[in-house]
């Protein structure tokens, strides 16, 4: 019995240091593993946070670019609408419309109406029968020149119908020498036609 008790005590003393050593070894391995995995986890977290910030900055940048593009498009459309209005209505009427003011009809007693017709327009159309874009380009060049001269001499363009350009002097702004201005406009148009023959 004594030998058995002694053998048990010796085996207990031998087993307990080994179990302490195994437990201590496992704790060291766990701490080492934690030391290795902790920086990787922190790095992964920082990468996720950085990617989230990058994505939010990218979305903000895209939305600001889209906003700028929409503002540019809106400005372009507004200028186009104002250009169309200016080609159809006098500036005073447009200003009244923008200010939501009522527009009353006006009477102008002294005005000069101008009609400009392009000579041999039907013959020109027959020459370029299969090229309508050429006719449109020619009319565009001529009418742009007429518009430039009308702006220069304070002549108001009423409308263009086919090969006829209609303008008026003395309306919507009263001008005392409206007939003189109309004559100057007609002479300037004739002079510019001689110069434009080279281009057309």
C-alpha positions as CSV (number, residue, x, y, z in Angstrom):
1,X,0.0,0.0,0.0
2,X,2.9,2.4,0.9
3,X,4.5,1.6,-2.5
4,X,1.3,2.3,-4.3
5,X,0.8,5.6,-2.5
6,X,4.3,6.6,-3.2
7,X,4.0,5.7,-6.9
8,X,0.8,7.7,-7.1
9,X,2.5,10.7,-5.4
10,X,5.5,10.5,-7.8
11,X,3.2,10.1,-10.8
12,X,1.2,13.1,-9.6
13,X,4.3,15.2,-9.1
14,X,5.5,14.2,-12.6
15,X,2.1,14.7,-14.3
16,X,1.3,18.1,-12.7
17,X,4.4,19.9,-14.1
18,X,3.7,18.4,-17.5
19,X,0.1,19.6,-17.4
20,X,1.2,23.0,-16.2
21,X,3.8,23.1,-19.0
22,X,1.2,22.1,-21.6
23,X,-1.3,24.7,-20.4
24,X,1.4,27.3,-20.3
25,X,2.5,26.3,-23.8
26,X,-1.0,26.6,-25.1
27,X,-1.4,30.1,-23.5
28,X,1.9,31.2,-25.2
29,X,0.7,29.8,-28.6
30,X,-2.6,31.6,-28.2
31,X,-0.9,34.9,-27.3
32,X,1.5,34.5,-30.2
33,X,-1.4,33.8,-32.5
34,X,-3.3,36.8,-31.2
35,X,-0.2,39.0,-31.7
36,X,-0.1,37.8,-35.4
37,X,-3.8,38.1,-36.0
38,X,-4.4,41.4,-34.2
39,X,-2.4,43.6,-36.7
40,X,-4.1,41.8,-39.6
41,X,-7.5,42.5,-38.1
42,X,-6.7,46.2,-37.5
43,X,-5.3,46.4,-41.1
44,X,-8.5,44.8,-42.5
45,X,-10.6,47.2,-40.5
46,X,-8.6,50.2,-41.7
47,X,-8.9,49.0,-45.3
48,X,-12.7,48.6,-45.0
49,X,-13.0,52.1,-43.4
50,X,-10.7,53.6,-46.1
51,X,-12.7,52.0,-48.9
52,X,-15.9,53.2,-47.4
53,X,-14.6,56.8,-47.2
54,X,-13.2,56.5,-50.7
55,X,-16.6,55.3,-52.0
56,X,-18.5,58.1,-50.2
57,X,-16.0,60.7,-51.6
58,X,-16.4,59.2,-55.0
59,X,-20.2,59.4,-54.8
60,X,-19.9,63.0,-53.5
61,X,-17.6,63.8,-56.4
62,X,-19.9,62.1,-59.0
63,X,-23.0,63.9,-57.6
64,X,-21.2,67.3,-57.7
65,X,-20.0,66.6,-61.3
66,X,-23.6,65.6,-62.2
67,X,-24.9,68.8,-60.6
68,X,-22.4,70.9,-62.5
69,X,-23.4,69.2,-65.7
70,X,-27.1,69.7,-65.0
71,X,-26.4,73.4,-64.3
72,X,-24.5,73.7,-67.5
73,X,-27.3,72.0,-69.4
74,X,-29.9,74.2,-67.8
75,X,-27.9,77.4,-68.6
76,X,-27.5,76.2,-72.2
77,X,-31.3,75.5,-72.5
78,X,-32.1,78.9,-70.9
79,X,-29.8,80.7,-73.4
80,X,-31.4,78.7,-76.2
81,X,-34.9,79.7,-75.1
82,X,-33.9,83.3,-74.7
83,X,-32.4,83.2,-78.2
84,X,-35.7,81.8,-79.6
85,X,-37.7,84.4,-77.7
86,X,-35.4,87.2,-79.0
87,X,-35.9,86.0,-82.5
88,X,-39.7,86.1,-82.1
89,X,-40.4,89.0,-79.8
90,X,-38.9,92.5,-79.1
91,X,-36.6,92.8,-76.0
92,X,-39.1,95.1,-74.2
93,X,-41.8,92.5,-74.5
94,X,-39.4,89.7,-73.2
95,X,-38.4,91.9,-70.2
96,X,-42.1,92.5,-69.4
97,X,-42.8,88.7,-69.7
98,X,-39.9,87.9,-67.3
99,X,-41.2,90.5,-64.8
100,X,-44.8,89.0,-65.0
101,X,-46.1,92.4,-66.2
102,X,-49.1,92.8,-68.4
103,X,-48.4,93.6,-72.0
104,X,-50.7,96.2,-73.5
105,X,-51.0,96.7,-77.3
106,X,-49.2,99.8,-78.6
107,X,-49.8,102.0,-81.6
108,X,-46.9,103.3,-83.7
109,X,-47.9,106.0,-86.2
110,X,-44.5,106.5,-87.9
111,X,-42.7,103.4,-89.0
112,X,-41.0,102.1,-92.1
113,X,-41.5,98.5,-93.1
114,X,-38.7,96.8,-95.1
115,X,-39.1,93.7,-97.4
116,X,-36.0,92.0,-98.8
117,X,-36.4,89.3,-101.3
118,X,-33.6,87.2,-102.7
119,X,-33.5,87.4,-106.5
120,X,-33.8,84.2,-108.5
121,X,-34.5,82.1,-105.4
122,X,-36.7,79.6,-107.3
123,X,-33.9,79.2,-109.9
124,X,-31.4,78.6,-107.1
125,X,-33.7,75.9,-105.6
126,X,-34.1,74.2,-109.0
127,X,-30.3,74.1,-109.4
128,X,-29.9,72.4,-106.0
129,X,-33.0,70.3,-106.1
130,X,-31.4,67.2,-104.7
131,X,-29.3,69.2,-102.2
132,X,-31.7,71.0,-99.8
133,X,-28.9,71.4,-97.2
134,X,-27.1,73.7,-99.6
135,X,-30.1,76.0,-99.9
136,X,-30.6,76.1,-96.1
137,X,-26.9,77.0,-95.7
138,X,-27.1,79.8,-98.2
139,X,-30.3,81.2,-96.6
140,X,-28.6,80.9,-93.2
141,X,-25.5,82.9,-94.3
142,X,-27.7,85.6,-95.8
143,X,-30.1,85.9,-92.9
144,X,-27.3,85.9,-90.4
145,X,-25.8,88.9,-92.3
146,X,-29.2,90.6,-92.3
147,X,-29.5,90.0,-88.6
148,X,-26.1,91.5,-87.9
149,X,-26.9,94.6,-89.9
150,X,-30.3,95.0,-88.3
151,X,-28.7,94.8,-84.8
152,X,-26.1,97.3,-85.9
153,X,-28.6,99.9,-87.2
154,X,-31.4,99.3,-84.7
155,X,-33.8,97.7,-87.2
156,X,-36.2,95.1,-85.8
157,X,-36.6,91.9,-87.7
158,X,-40.2,90.8,-87.9
159,X,-39.9,87.5,-89.6
160,X,-38.4,85.5,-92.5
161,X,-40.7,83.5,-94.8
162,X,-38.9,81.5,-97.5
163,X,-36.8,84.0,-99.5
164,X,-38.4,87.1,-98.0
165,X,-36.9,89.0,-95.0
166,X,-39.3,91.4,-93.2
167,X,-38.0,94.1,-90.9
168,X,-39.4,97.4,-89.4
169,X,-37.8,100.7,-88.2
170,X,-39.6,102.8,-85.6
171,X,-41.2,99.9,-83.8
172,X,-41.1,98.7,-81.1
173,X,-38.7,101.7,-80.3
174,X,-39.8,105.0,-81.8
175,X,-37.2,106.6,-84.1
176,X,-37.7,110.0,-85.6
177,X,-35.6,109.3,-88.8
178,X,-37.0,105.8,-89.3
179,X,-37.0,106.2,-93.1
180,X,-33.4,107.3,-93.2
181,X,-32.4,104.3,-91.0
182,X,-34.4,101.9,-93.3
183,X,-32.7,103.4,-96.4
184,X,-29.2,102.9,-94.8
185,X,-30.2,99.4,-93.9
186,X,-31.2,98.6,-97.4
187,X,-28.0,100.1,-98.9
188,X,-25.9,98.1,-96.3
189,X,-27.7,94.9,-97.3
190,X,-27.0,95.5,-101.0
191,X,-23.3,96.2,-100.2
192,X,-23.0,93.1,-98.1
193,X,-24.6,91.0,-100.8
194,X,-21.7,92.0,-103.2
195,X,-19.2,90.9,-100.5
196,X,-21.1,87.6,-99.8
197,X,-21.2,86.5,-103.4
198,X,-17.7,85.2,-102.9
199,X,-18.7,83.0,-100.0
200,X,-22.1,81.9,-101.5
